[in-house]
Amino acid sequence: MSDRPPADDRLVHISSALIHVRPGDLDAVRHRLAALPDTDLVHHDGSRLVLVMEAADTRSLGDRLAAIAGWPGVLAANMVFEQAESEARLQEVVQGEMPPDRPQQMGDAS
């Protein structure tokens, strides 16, 4: 018998991060980021990059961010936000369903 919880009960950790890059290294860092699994570059403004990352646990997110911080040209890499949700809850959000026991978030349609 497996110690892993059923898929619906597994948590997905989602994090955003802000990366500061030396301007001359921006293209190289963006290229390396594109090769990372479960890591999306969602915005950049000059030498500041905003990432969204997913992982099975907080340690994996932290390890990935620490690795990025050590890359040539990266001046700083900071986690801004982290949230953990069950896979089942994420599927509800993707499908546009909102369970009755969950309050509407600001910006949700009434």
C-alpha positions as CSV (number, residue, x, y, z in Angstrom):
1,M,0.0,0.0,0.0
2,S,1.3,3.4,-0.9
3,D,1.9,6.2,1.6
4,R,0.9,8.8,-1.0
5,P,-2.5,10.4,-0.7
6,P,-5.1,9.9,-3.4
7,A,-4.6,12.3,-6.4
8,D,-7.5,14.5,-5.3
9,D,-5.9,15.0,-1.8
10,R,-2.4,15.8,-3.0
11,L,-1.3,19.4,-2.7
12,V,0.1,21.5,-5.4
13,H,2.3,24.3,-4.2
14,I,2.2,27.4,-6.4
15,S,4.7,30.2,-5.9
16,S,5.6,33.5,-7.5
17,A,9.1,34.9,-7.5
18,L,10.9,38.0,-8.4
19,I,14.3,37.6,-10.1
20,H,16.7,40.6,-10.6
21,V,19.2,40.0,-13.5
22,R,22.2,41.9,-14.6
23,P,21.0,43.5,-17.9
24,G,23.8,42.0,-20.0
25,D,22.7,38.5,-18.9
26,L,19.0,38.8,-19.4
27,D,18.8,36.7,-22.5
28,A,20.9,33.9,-21.1
29,V,18.8,33.8,-17.9
30,R,15.5,33.8,-19.8
31,H,16.7,31.0,-21.9
32,R,17.7,28.9,-18.9
33,L,14.3,29.6,-17.2
34,A,12.5,28.4,-20.3
35,A,14.1,25.0,-19.9
36,L,12.9,24.6,-16.3
37,P,9.9,22.3,-15.7
38,D,6.8,23.8,-14.0
39,T,8.3,27.3,-14.2
40,D,6.8,30.1,-16.2
41,L,8.1,33.6,-16.9
42,V,4.9,35.6,-16.7
43,H,6.3,39.2,-16.8
44,H,9.5,41.1,-17.3
45,D,10.3,44.7,-16.9
46,G,13.9,45.5,-17.8
47,S,16.0,43.3,-15.7
48,R,13.3,42.2,-13.4
49,L,11.5,38.9,-14.1
50,V,8.4,37.5,-12.5
51,L,8.0,33.7,-12.3
52,V,5.2,31.4,-11.4
53,M,6.4,28.0,-10.2
54,E,4.6,24.7,-9.2
55,A,5.9,21.8,-7.2
56,A,4.8,19.0,-4.9
57,D,6.2,20.7,-1.8
58,T,7.7,23.9,-0.4
59,R,11.2,22.5,-0.3
60,S,11.2,21.8,-4.1
61,L,10.2,25.4,-4.7
62,G,12.9,26.7,-2.4
63,D,15.5,24.5,-3.9
64,R,14.6,25.6,-7.5
65,L,14.7,29.3,-6.4
66,A,18.1,28.8,-4.7
67,A,19.5,27.2,-7.8
68,I,18.3,30.1,-9.9
69,A,19.9,32.5,-7.4
70,G,23.2,30.9,-8.1
71,W,23.1,31.3,-11.8
72,P,25.6,33.6,-13.5
73,G,24.0,37.1,-14.0
74,V,21.3,36.6,-11.3
75,L,21.6,39.3,-8.7
76,A,18.7,38.3,-6.5
77,A,15.9,35.7,-6.5
78,N,13.1,36.1,-4.0
79,M,9.9,34.2,-3.3
80,V,7.0,36.6,-3.2
81,F,4.0,34.3,-2.5
82,E,3.2,30.7,-2.0
83,Q,-0.1,28.9,-1.8
84,A,-0.9,25.2,-1.6
85,E,-4.2,23.8,-3.0
86,S,-5.4,20.3,-3.5
87,E,-5.4,19.0,-7.1
88,A,-9.2,18.6,-6.8
89,R,-9.6,22.2,-5.9
90,L,-7.4,23.3,-8.8
91,Q,-9.6,21.3,-11.1
92,E,-12.7,23.1,-9.8
93,V,-11.1,26.4,-10.5
94,V,-10.0,25.4,-14.0
95,Q,-13.5,24.2,-14.7
96,G,-15.0,27.4,-13.4
97,E,-16.8,25.8,-10.5
98,M,-16.9,27.4,-7.0
99,P,-18.0,25.2,-4.1
100,P,-20.7,26.7,-2.0
101,D,-18.6,26.6,1.1
102,R,-15.8,28.7,-0.5
103,P,-16.4,32.5,-0.4
104,Q,-16.1,34.4,-3.7
105,Q,-12.8,36.2,-4.2
106,M,-12.5,39.8,-5.0
107,G,-12.9,40.2,-8.8
108,D,-15.1,37.1,-9.2
109,A,-18.3,37.5,-11.2
110,S,-21.3,37.9,-9.0
